[in-house]
Amino acid sequence: MTPDDPFGVDPRAVRKAFNAAARTYDAAAVLQAEVRARLLERLDAVSVTPAGILDAGSGTGTAAAGLRSHYPDARIVLLDIAERMLKEAEAGGGTELTHAVCADAGRLPLADNSVGLVFSNLMLQWAADLDRVFLEFRRVLETSGLVVFSTFGPDTLGELRAAWSEADGYNHVNRFIDMHDIGDALVRAGFAEPVMDLEHFTLTYPDLRALMLDLKAIGARNATAGRNRSLTGRGRLTAVEKAYRRWRRDGRLISTWEVIYGIAWVPGTPRGTGQQTSGGEVRVPMDLIPRRR
């Protein structure tokens, strides 16, 4: 986060939000669970046998069982910026985790070349410095290691962003990075031939309050430097509610979420590994996808 960037992410705000949401997260994180399942399925199409796995942004540890089923002999490290999330993982049991580490993904407390797989489900959008995070992933991965991740793209919460823009001049929704810019960041960090794809999900809510409560329950609060630090008055909330009416369908408000999936390898991986297709899915190299205008 740079001092003059109003959309820069404040790690302290991120930590506070997810600590507060630790007990409500799993019940509310329906979309996150669906994306996690789809991300785990992508491991079926890659040929790796990691001795060590880093689950970066592990939250309450819900991916651990899926990772264990794919790689029963691997040691798994759950890493999250929010200590209470990790405490929920430990209290839940059944995760079969080897270690739980509270740390920022931009400052990994792991040795160089210490894991064979980095798995990250919907964490990167909270990174203050994406380049730094990818450099850290690259540092801790072994030669021929693999990073598999999902994150949110620019269309995410577009309706909410537009509605708030009519109410005041503050940031109310985080800035989400375009798929091609994420691919460029992977290349800058030293990863080979990123393979990316995306899909859109639509969630519906009875009213704006339900949407806001859902975001709060999963810790998805505004963590940008340009956020409003004071309480939001009823007048502005009414203005947002009025502006959001244009996205009401069949009596419910719609909310769009753009999910980006990515896979990249540390140089040394045989060309083509992990780019197989499964279930009719085709993965396309980044340089063949037109950039968003």
Secondary structure, DSSP 8 states (H G I E B T S, - for coil): --TT-TT-B-HHHHHHHHHHTTTTHHHH-HHHHHHHHHHHHGGGGS----SEEEEET-TTTTTHHHHHHH-TT-EEEEEES-HHHHHHHHHH-----SEEEE--TTS--S-TT-EEEEEEES-GGG-S-HHHHHHHHHHHEEEEEEEEEEEE-TTTTHHHHHHHHTT-SSB-S-----HHHHHHHHHHTT-EEEEEEEEEEEEEESSHHHHHHHHHHTT----BTTB--S---HHHHHHHHHHHGGGEETTEEEEEEEEEEEEEE-TTS-TTTT---BTTB--EEGGGS----
